[in-house]
Amino acid sequence: MLKTNLLYAAGCYGEFFFRMLNLKETTESLSYSAHFEPVNTKKYNPNHHIMSEDDINDHVTKITYTDSDIDLINRNKWTKVVGHLEEQSIKTFPKNPNRDLFTMSIYKCNLLNINNHFRKIKKKSNLEVKFEWFLCSIEQWLINFGKIFETLGIDVEENIIRNYYNVFTNSQKSILEQHKKNNDLIARSNYLGKIYFKKYGNQYNEMYFNNVLKEIGGQKW
């Protein structure tokens, strides 16, 4: 068995996948705990969203994403860590009434950065899991994740992968439905972040955010 280190950007289903790789029983939930002693992988890494492949002198499995995944990743992150949003926004622009919106938009901009290392696998010896795989049909789940288990030398029966698919699909249903509606504060942060990134890239400034918000007519957001 090849015990791998799992890296992923926040909002990329990493905790769920960590449980999958360790064949941990998982119930339907918006969030999944990864704080347990793994049997098939290396230990949960609290810096999974910061560290790169170069930081780990060992095998890595990394969840990668494309531009088309970014809005949903941003939604996943801020849906699941409401408490962290409050904590982070107070540090970002504490006196701004739109501080939550701006904080979520910053993460959108970070994901848009072409140099974000979660966009691709750097070392051919490491293993890539694409974010989009989680949203595929059960048939593709069996193929894609079946190959991952096989490569890592983890014995798993097909019905177990099917069960993970069902749990994931049901637990994520509310997020995906809201994502289709696209009419809440997270959706606005995705739009604001897109416009902001085109103008200023990853240079974050409160005045810049206020100006962009005014330009797109979102002062009351």
C-alpha positions in Angstrom: 0.0 0.0 0.0 1.2 3.5 -0.9 0.4 5.8 2.0 -0.1 9.2 0.4 -0.4 12.8 1.6 -3.5 14.5 0.6 -3.4 18.2 -0.5 -6.3 20.3 -1.7 -7.6 23.9 -1.7 -10.3 24.7 0.8 -13.7 23.8 -0.6 -12.4 21.0 -2.8 -14.1 18.0 -1.0 -10.8 17.0 0.6 -12.2 15.9 4.0 -14.7 13.7 2.2 -12.1 12.2 0.0 -9.8 11.7 3.0 -12.6 9.6 4.6 -13.0 7.7 1.3 -9.4 6.7 1.0 -9.4 5.5 4.6 -12.7 3.6 4.1 -14.3 5.5 6.9 -18.0 5.3 7.4 -19.5 8.6 6.3 -23.0 10.0 6.8 -24.8 12.7 4.8 -23.6 16.1 6.0 -22.4 19.4 4.6 -19.1 19.0 6.4 -17.0 15.9 6.9 -14.5 15.4 9.8 -11.0 14.4 8.9 -9.8 14.3 12.5 -9.2 10.6 13.0 -6.3 8.2 12.8 -6.0 7.1 9.2 -5.2 3.6 8.1 -4.6 3.9 4.4 -3.0 7.4 4.1 -0.7 9.7 6.0 -2.2 11.8 8.8 -4.6 14.6 8.1 -2.6 17.7 7.2 -4.1 21.0 8.7 -2.0 22.9 6.1 -3.4 21.0 3.2 -4.5 24.3 1.6 -1.1 26.0 2.0 1.6 23.4 1.3 2.7 22.4 -2.2 4.1 19.2 -3.5 7.6 20.6 -3.1 7.0 20.9 0.6 6.5 17.2 1.1 9.3 14.7 0.5 6.9 11.9 0.0 4.0 10.8 -2.2 1.2 13.3 -2.7 -2.3 13.0 -4.0 -3.7 16.4 -4.9 -7.1 17.6 -5.9 -6.8 20.0 -8.8 -9.3 22.4 -10.4 -10.0 24.4 -13.5 -11.6 27.8 -14.0 -15.1 26.2 -14.4 -14.8 24.8 -10.9 -13.9 28.0 -9.0 -17.4 29.4 -8.3 -18.5 26.1 -6.7 -15.3 25.7 -4.7 -15.8 29.2 -3.3 -19.4 28.3 -2.4 -18.3 25.1 -0.8 -15.8 26.8 1.4 -18.0 29.6 2.7 -21.1 27.4 3.1 -19.2 25.1 5.4 -17.0 27.6 7.4 -19.4 30.3 8.5 -17.5 30.9 11.7 -14.3 31.2 9.9 -15.8 33.8 7.6 -16.7 36.0 10.6 -13.2 35.5 12.1 -11.4 36.3 8.8 -13.6 39.2 7.7 -13.0 41.0 11.0 -9.3 40.8 10.3 -9.6 41.9 6.7 -11.6 45.1 6.6 -13.1 45.3 10.1 -15.1 48.5 9.7 -16.4 47.9 6.2 -20.1 46.9 6.1 -19.3 44.7 3.1 -16.4 42.9 4.8 -18.0 39.4 4.5 -18.5 40.0 0.8 -15.0 41.3 0.2 -13.4 38.4 2.2 -15.3 35.8 0.1 -14.3 37.6 -3.1 -10.6 37.5 -2.1 -10.7 33.7 -2.0 -12.3 33.8 -5.5 -9.4 35.9 -6.7 -6.9 33.6 -5.1 -8.4 30.7 -7.0 -8.4 32.7 -10.3 -4.6 33.2 -10.0 -3.0 31.3 -12.9 -0.1 30.4 -10.7 -2.2 28.7 -8.0 -0.4 25.3 -7.7 -3.7 23.5 -7.2 -4.4 23.9 -10.9 -2.2 20.9 -11.8 0.1 18.2 -10.7 3.7 19.2 -10.6 5.4 15.8 -10.1 4.5 12.9 -12.4 5.1 10.5 -9.6 2.3 12.1 -7.6 -1.4 11.4 -8.1 -4.0 13.8 -9.5 -7.7 13.8 -8.5 -9.8 16.3 -10.5 -12.4 18.3 -8.7 -14.9 17.7 -11.5 -14.8 13.9 -10.8 -16.9 14.4 -7.7 -19.7 15.8 -9.8 -19.7 12.9 -12.4 -22.1 10.0 -12.8 -21.9 6.9 -10.8 -20.3 5.1 -13.7 -17.5 7.7 -13.9 -17.1 7.5 -10.1 -16.4 3.8 -10.3 -13.9 4.3 -13.1 -12.0 7.4 -11.8 -12.0 6.6 -8.1 -11.6 2.9 -8.7 -8.3 3.7 -10.4 -7.2 5.9 -7.5 -7.8 3.1 -5.0 -6.0 0.7 -7.3 -3.0 2.9 -7.8 -2.7 3.4 -4.0 -3.1 -0.3 -3.4 -6.2 0.1 -1.3 -8.6 -2.9 -1.6 -12.2 -1.7 -1.9 -15.4 -3.3 -3.2 -17.5 -1.6 -5.8 -20.5 -1.3 -3.6 -18.4 0.8 -1.1 -17.6 3.3 -3.8 -21.3 3.3 -4.8 -22.2 4.1 -1.2 -19.8 7.0 -1.1 -21.3 8.3 -4.3 -24.8 8.2 -2.8 -23.8 9.8 0.4 -21.9 12.6 -1.3 -24.6 13.3 -3.9 -27.3 13.5 -1.2 -25.3 15.6 1.2 -24.3 18.1 -1.4 -27.7 18.5 -2.9 -28.6 21.7 -1.0 -25.3 23.4 -2.0 -25.8 22.5 -5.7 -29.4 23.7 -5.7 -28.4 27.0 -4.2 -25.5 27.2 -6.7 -28.0 26.9 -9.5 -30.1 29.7 -8.0 -27.0 31.9 -7.8 -28.8 34.6 -5.9 -27.1 34.9 -2.5 -24.1 36.6 -1.0 -21.7 33.9 -2.1 -22.9 34.3 -5.7 -22.3 38.0 -5.4 -18.8 37.4 -4.1 -18.1 35.2 -7.1 -19.2 38.0 -9.4 -17.4 40.7 -7.5 -14.2 38.6 -7.4 -14.3 38.0 -11.1 -14.5 41.7 -11.9 -12.0 42.7 -9.2 -9.4 40.2 -10.4 -9.6 41.5 -14.0 -8.8 45.0 -12.7 -6.4 44.4 -9.8 -5.4 40.8 -9.8 -4.3 39.6 -6.3 -3.6 43.1 -4.9 -6.2 43.5 -2.2 -7.2 47.0 -1.1 -10.3 48.2 0.6 -10.6 51.3 -1.5 -10.3 49.2 -4.7 -13.1 46.9 -3.5 -15.3 49.8 -2.7 -14.7 51.3 -6.1 -15.5 48.0 -7.9 -18.6 47.4 -5.9 -19.8 50.9 -6.8 -19.0 50.4 -10.5 -21.1 47.2 -10.7 -24.0 48.8 -8.8 -23.8 46.7 -5.7 -23.5 49.3 -3.0 -26.5 47.7 -1.1 -25.1 44.2 -1.1 
